[in-house]
Amino acid sequence: MATSLWHTLPLEVPDDEEVVWVRRWWLGAPWLGTWSAAAATFTSSTGLVVPWYEVWRWRHQVEP
């Protein structure tokens, strides 16, 4: 059985300052966001700041 590459918050969080793919809703297109562990937010390249509880799933750009 294949495992999902997408992770669920708050059970799994990226490394601090890691840039990851973020999905806010299951139908929304993924976008790149930088995780801030101190603020518990993702920030897009355009400056949009999204708190962790508004993120549906996240995944590494390249799986380790």
N, C-alpha and C positions, 0 to 999 in steps of 0.2 A: 504494500500500500504506500503510495506517495504521500509525503508530508507537505503541508502548505508552507510556502516561503514567506507568507505574510504572518506577522506577529500581532498579538493583541495587548494593548495597554490596559491596566497597569501591570499585568503579569510579566511582561517582557518589555524592557526599555532599551533603546540604543545606547551606545557609549556617549559620554558627554561630548558635545560639539561634533558628533558624527552627522554627515549628510546622508539622509535616507529617503526612500520613496515613501510618500504619505498618501493615504486615502481618507477623506473625511466622510464619505458615504459610499455604499456599495456600488452606486452608479456613477459616481464622480471619477474623473480622470486623475490618476496619480500625479503628484508633483513632488519636486525635490525640496526638502526642508532640513534645516539644521536643528538638531535637538539640543536644548539647554536643560541640563539636569537641575540646576539651581532654580530656574524659573518654571520648570516642567512645561515647556512650550516648544513648538516647532516654528521656525522662521523661514519664510520663503525667500527666494532671491529678489523679489519685489518689495520685501519688507513686511508682508502679511505675517502677523504673529497669531498662532492658534494654540490654545491650551490643550493639554493632553486629552482631556475628557471630550473634546470635540473631534478627536481623530478615531476613525473606525479601525484602521489597520496601518502597519508600517512594515517595510522590508529593507534590508541592506541593498545598496547599489550592486554589490557583488557579494554573493554568499560566501562566508568564510569556509 
